[in-house]
Amino acid sequence: MTVKKAFDEEVKQRTIERDQSISLTHAQRYIIRELRVFFQASQDEDEKAQINILEKAFRLSQTSAVNRELNLFRRNGVSGKPLLKSLSRLYHQYNIQERIDSLDDLENRSKEIPRIVCSEALG
């Protein structure tokens, strides 16, 4: 039981490291930074929920078309409500929700099937 607990902790730690090691583009870092600033300033709970969804969506690797748009936002210094509206438009235009759903399904399927690799040397 102790070995299983140690194994579970190791898996959890590696999963966290993998998730944090995803590198973001300059535009994605800009978008996330601006969304956080807007989140802090917002008093509307619906707006905050929308910001959370958009932040999760734009943390994913994006298509080149979406990256071009994000780079334009960064170069033009778009922030606040105009940024939120533009990101919402991109979210719907490029069906980013479908990508999130498919990634969640894939992640759930991989969690359902335990993969334990064990080897023992015969001596």
Residue pairs with C-beta under 8 A, 6 or more apart in sequence:
7 116
22 59
22 61
24 32
24 59
25 62
25 67
25 70
25 71
26 71
26 74
27 67
27 70
27 71
27 73
27 74
28 58
28 59
28 62
28 70
30 70
30 73
30 74
31 58
31 70
31 73
31 74
31 83
31 87
32 55
32 58
32 59
34 78
34 79
34 80
34 83
35 51
35 54
35 55
35 58
35 83
35 84
35 87
36 55
37 79
38 51
38 79
38 80
38 81
38 83
38 84
39 48
39 51
39 52
42 48
42 51
47 84
50 84
50 88
51 84
53 91
54 84
54 87
54 88
54 91
56 100
57 91
57 96
57 97
57 100
58 70
58 87
58 96
60 96
60 99
60 100
60 103
62 70
63 94
65 94
66 90
66 94
66 96
69 86
69 90
70 90
72 78
73 83
73 86
73 87
78 86
90 96
91 97
